[in-house]
Amino acid sequence: MSVGRSTQVAGRLADGRAVRVELDGARIAAVTDVGGAPDALILPGLVDLQVNGYGGLDFNAPDLSTGDVSDLVRELWRRGTTTLCPTIITAPEAAIVRNLRVIAAARAADPLVRHAVPAVHVEGPYLAAEDGPRGAHEAAHLRDPDPAEFGRWQEAAGGLVRIVTLAPERPGAAAYIAGLARQGVIASIGHTAATPADIEAAVRAGARLSTHLGNGAHTMIRRHPNHLWAQLAEDRLAATFIADGHHLPADTLTVMLRAKGAGRSLLVSDSVAMAGRPPGDYTTPVGGRVTVRDDGRVTLPGGELLAGSGSSLFECLSWAATRTELDLSTAVRLASANPSRLLGLDRGRVETGAPADLIVTAPDLSSVLRTFVNGVPVHTS
């Protein structure tokens, strides 16, 4: 039933309650228990802090347009992600600045895109240069932290950069992190070969997050001490995890989540342009050739080195909820409320008065049936 912008949806919440949810404009007007409900789940819209691209579109493409940004955001709405941080990776400064300007312009042109994109994540270029920690980032463009460059990013983006991933062993990293912290920007540790002392120095300087912990590292590291244990043990660091079934095995993710705790753990997709595409070899606008395998794994050609994720955050949520000990409510919290809180947003909950960012899904998490962004229906399957 719909009257004006008032809409009602019925289903079960993540905790199993059968409810009717009434949306009135941009807010949830009421959540009412009912005797029976359709065989569907009503969940808060997912919040993805690390999205490089999806469905053939790439936030890092050299010819990125405002239309591409809008199309990519809308594609992710169909996949259950209602809030996202476009992620710009290692590149020459001019390329980073150009695409930050395009993303800012796309937000200015469309109020719903502006709502869905509250921040940008810049992953690099201040990363470890060694093979393994470097991942798929281009070695030629890696460099040491430069506060002046960050200032130029923010000028281009209109202050939109809210997360920067860097390797804390880089010269000048501690001072750079302290400068970010003073501006309210989240410094995140990632793609690193740091020592535990480097991790401690970064946290003292103000680092608050670990980027896709367990990945962006050497394939073989010292048993202990090492930077993974140091980050897991550090309660001042939250951590993101890629739960696509390829970046972390189920037992590894389970142990890491136990160590970090549900309150400090977040799920991200780290999806790349070839996510959602059929298996095959592709040429991407960033990084050259990649292979999408039959199981969805995205690698550099001829090897096992991952080149980002081929999954949406909804698919990561589904995998985590079915392959680890996480119950659905906790898995949803890691993919919605926790990243929302990290960004200082009031999203990620299905409660009276909450923002009307919702998804309705199949009960087995196999598909997204409906999506609402700021109370506006933007997808119906």
KAURLIN-V756402 format. One record per pair of residues at least 12 apart in sequence whose C-alpha atoms are under 10 Angstrom apart, sorted by the first residue. I is the first residue (numbers start at 0). J is the second residue. Records with the same first field share a line. If there is no record, write none. Layout:
I=J  J
//
This chain:
0=21
1=21  22  23
2=23
3=23  24
4=22  23  24  25  374  375  376
5=21  22  23  24  25  26  27  28  374  375
6=20  21  22  23  24  27  28  374  375  376
7=19  20  21  22  23  27  28  29  30
8=20  21  22  30  36  37  39  41  357  358  359  369
9=21  30  31  32  33  35  36  37  38  39  40  41  359
10=32  33  35  36  37  38  39  40  41  42  359  360  361  362
11=32  33  35  36  37  38  39  40  41  42  359  360  362
12=39  40  41  42  43  327  328  349  359
13=40  41  42  43  326  327  328  329  330  331  332  349  362
14=40  326  327  328  329
15=40  41  327  328
16=31  32  33  34  35  36  40  41
17=30  31  32  33  34  35  36  37  38  39  40  41
18=30  31  32  33  34  35  36  37  40  41
19=31  32  33  34  35  36  37  41
20=32  41  349  350  351  355  357
21=351  355
22=351  352  353  354  355  356  357  371  373  374  375
23=352  354  355  373  374  375
24=354  355  373  374  375
25=352  353  354  355  356  371  372  373  374  375
26=350  351  352  353  354  355  356  373  374
27=348  349  350  351  352  353  354  355  356  357  373  374
28=350  351  352  353  354  355
29=349  350  351  352  353
30=349  350  351  352
31=350  351
37=362
38=360  361  362  363
39=359  360  361  362  363  364  367  368
40=358  359  360  361  362  363  364  367  368
41=349  357  358  359  360  361  362  368  369  370
42=79  328  331  332  335  347  348  349  356  357  358  359  360  370
43=79  80  81  331  332  334  335  336  346  347  348  349  350  353  354  355  356  357  358  359  370  371
44=76  78  79  80  81  82  313  331  334  335  336  346  347  348  349  354  355  356  357  358  359  370  371  372  373
45=75  76  78  79  80  81  82  83  266  267  312  313  316  331  332  333  334  335  336  338  339  346  347  356  357  358
46=79  80  81  82  83  84  115  116  265  266  267  268  312  313  331  332  333  334  335  336  337  338  339  340  342  346  347  356
47=75  80  81  82  83  84  85  116  239  265  266  267  268  269  270  311  312  313  334  335  338  339
48=82  83  84  85  86  118  119  120  162  210  239  265  266  267  268  269  312  334  335  338  339  341  342
49=83  84  85  86  87  119  120  121  122  162  210  211  239  241  266  267  268  269  270  271  312
50=71  72  75  83  84  85  86  87  119  120  267  268  269  270  271  272  307  308  311  312
51=84  85  86  87  88  120  121  122  268  269  270  271  272  273  274  307  308
52=68  71  72  75  85  86  87  269  270  271  272  273  274  307  308  309  311
53=70  71  72  74  75  269  270  271  272  273  274  275  276  308  309  310  311
54=70  71  74  75  270  271  272  273  274  275  276  277  309  311
55=71  271  272  273  274  275  276  281  283  284
56=68  70  71  72  74  271  272  273  274  283  284
57=71  85  86  87  270  271  272  273  283  284  285
58=71  85  86  87  88  98  99  101  102  271  272  284  285
59=85  86  87  88  89  90  94  95  97  98  99  271  272  283  284  285  286
60=87  94  98  272  283  284  285
61=94  95  97  98  284  285
62=94  97  98  101  284
63=97  98  99  101  102  284
64=98  100  101  102  104  105
65=98  100  101  102  103  104  105  106  107  108  109
66=101  102  104  105  108
67=101  102  105
68=85  98  101  102  103  104  105  106  112  116
69=102  105  106  108  109  111  112  113
70=112
71=85  272
72=85  111  112  115  116
73=111  112  115  377  378
74=378
75=311  312  313
76=115  358  367  369  370  371  372  376  377  378
77=358  366  367  368  369  370  371  377  378  379  380
78=310  311  312  313  314  358  360  366  367  368  369  370  378
79=311  312  313  314  356  357  358  359  360  366  367  368  369  370  371  372  378
80=115  311  312  313  334  335  356  357  358  367  370  372
81=111  112  114  115  116  335  346  347  356  357  358  370  371  372  373  377
82=112  113  114  115  116  117  118  335  338  339  346  347  356  372
83=112  114  115  116  117  118  119  120  267  338  339
84=115  116  117  118  119  120  121  159  160  161  162  342
85=99  102  116  117  118  119  120  121  160  269
86=99  118  119  120  121  122  123  160  162  163  269  270  271
87=99  119  120  121  122  123  124  160  163
88=120  121  122  123  124  135  136  137  163  164  285
89=121  122  123  124  125  126  135  136  137  138  139  140  141  142  285
90=122  123  124  136  137  138  139  140  141  142  285
91=124  139  140  141  142
92=124  140  148  149  151  152
93=151  152
95=121  124  151  152  155  156
96=148  149  151  152  153  154  155  156
97=152  155  156
98=152  155  156
99=119  121  152  153  154  155  156  157  158  159  160
100=152  153  154  155  156  157  159
101=155  156
102=116  118  119  155  156  157  159
103=116  118  119  155  156  157  158  159
104=155  156  157
110=373
111=372  373  375  377
112=372
114=372  373
115=356  372  373
116=159
117=159  160  161  342  343  344
118=156  158  159  160  161  162  342
119=156  158  159  160  161  162  163
120=159  160  161  162  163  164  185  187
121=149  152  160  161  162  163  164  165  187
122=136  162  163  164  165  187  188  189  190  210
123=136  140  141  142  143  144  163  164  165  166  189  190
124=136  137  138  139  140  141  142  143  144  145  163  164  165  166
125=140  141  142  143  144  145  163  164  165  166  167  168  169  170  172  189  190  191
126=138  140  141  142  143  144  164  165  166  167  168  169  188  189  190  191  192  215
127=141  142  143  165  166  167  168  169  189  190  191  192  193  215  216
128=140  141  142  166  169  190  191  192
129=190  191  192  216  217
130=215  216  217  218
131=190  191  192  214  215  216  217  218  219  304  305
132=166  189  190  191  192  193  214  215  216  217  218
133=166  189  190  191  192  215  216  217
134=190  191  214  215  216  217  299  304  305  306  307
135=190  215  285  286  298  299  304  305  306  307
136=190  215  285  286  306
137=285  286
142=169  170
143=165  166  168  169  170  171  172  175
144=165  166  167  169  170  171  172  173  174  175  176
145=170  171  172  174  175
146=171  172  174  175  176  178  179
147=175
149=163  175  178  179
158=182  184
159=184
160=184  185
161=179  182  183  184  185  186  342
162=179  183  184  185  186  187  207  208  210  342
163=176  179  184  185  186  187  188  189  206  208  210
164=176  185  186  187  188  189  190  191  206  208  209  210
165=186  187  188  189  190  191  206  209  210
166=186  187  188  189  190  191  192  193  197  198  201
167=186  187  188  189  190  191  192  193  194  196  197  198  199  200  201  202  206
168=188  191  192  193  194  196  197  198  200  201
169=191  192  193  197
172=186  197  200  201  204
173=197  198  199  200  201  202  203  204  205  206
174=200  201  204  205
175=201  204  205
176=188  200  201  202  203  204  205  206  207
177=201  202  203  204  205  206
178=204  205
179=204  205  206
180=204  205  206  207
181=204  205
183=205
184=205  206  207  342
185=205  206  207  208  341  342
186=201  202  204  205  206  207  208  209  210
187=201  202  205  206  207  208  209  210  211  236  237  238  239
188=201  202  206  207  208  209  210  211  212  226  230  236  238
189=208  209  210  211  212  213  214  215  216
190=209  210  211  212  213  214  215  216  217
191=210  214  215  216  217  226  227
192=215  216  217  220  225  226  227
193=216  225  226  227  229
194=224  225  226  227  229
195=223  224  225  226  227  228  229  230
196=225  226  229
197=226  229
198=225  226  227  229  230  233  236
199=226  229  230  233
202=230  233  234  235  236
203=235
205=235  236
206=235  236  237
207=233  234  235  236  237  238  341
208=230  235  236  237  238  239  263  264  265  341
209=227  230  231  236  237  238  239  240  264  265
210=237  238  239  240  241  265  267  269
211=238  239  240  241  242  246  247  265  266  267  268  269
212=226  227  230  231  237  238  239  240  241  246  247  252  255
213=226  227  228  230  231  238  239  240  241  246  247  251  252  255
214=227  240  241  246  247  305
215=246  305
218=304
227=255
228=255  258
230=258  259
231=255  256  257  258  259  260
232=255  258  259
233=258  259
234=258  259  260  263
235=263
236=259  263  264
237=259  260  261  262  263  264  265  337  338  341
238=255  256  259  260  262  263  264  265  266  267
239=256  263  264  265  266  267  268  269  333  334  338
240=252  255  256  264  265  266  267  268  269  315  333  334
241=265  266  267  268  269  270  307  308  310  312  315  316  319
242=265  266  267  268  269  308  310  311  312  313  314  315  316  317  318  319  320  322  323
243=266  267  268  269  270  295  296  308  309  310  311  312  313  314  315  316  317  318  319
244=294  295  296  308  310  314  315  318  319  322
245=294  295  296  297  305  307  308  309  310
246=296  305  307  308
248=322  323
249=318  319  321  322  323  324
250=322  323  324
251=323
252=319  322  323  324
253=319  322  323  324  325
254=323
256=323  324  325
257=324  325
261=325  329  330  332  333  337
262=329  332  333  336  337
263=333  337  338  341
264=330  332  333  334  337  338
265=330  331  332  333  334  335  336  337  338  339  341
266=312  313  315  316  319  330  331  332  333  334  335  337  338
267=308  310  311  312  313  315  316  333  334  335  338
268=307  308  309  310  311  312  313  314  315  316  334
269=306  307  308  309  310  311  312
270=297  306  307  308  309  310  311  312
271=283  285  297  306  307  308  309  310  311
272=284  285  307  308  309
273=289  290  291  295  297  306  307  308  309  310
274=291  295  296  297  307  308  309  310  311
275=291  295  308  309  310  311
276=291  292  295  309  310
277=291  292  293  294  295
278=290  291  292  293  294  295  296  297
279=291  292  293  295  297
280=292  297  298  299  300
281=300
286=299  306
287=299  300
288=300  306
289=301  305  306  307
290=302  305  306
291=306  308  309
292=309
294=309
295=308  309  310
296=308  309  310
297=309  310
312=334  335
313=331  334  360  364  365  366  367
314=364  365  366
315=330  334
316=330  331  332  333  334  335  364
317=330  331  363  364  365  366
318=330  364
319=331
320=364
321=363  364
327=364
331=347  348
332=347  348
333=347
334=347
335=347  348
336=348
354=372  373  374
355=370  371  372  373  374  375  376
356=370  371  372  373  374  375  376
357=369  370  371  372  373  374  375  376
358=370  371  372  376  378  379
359=371  378  379
360=380
366=380
367=379  380
368=380
//
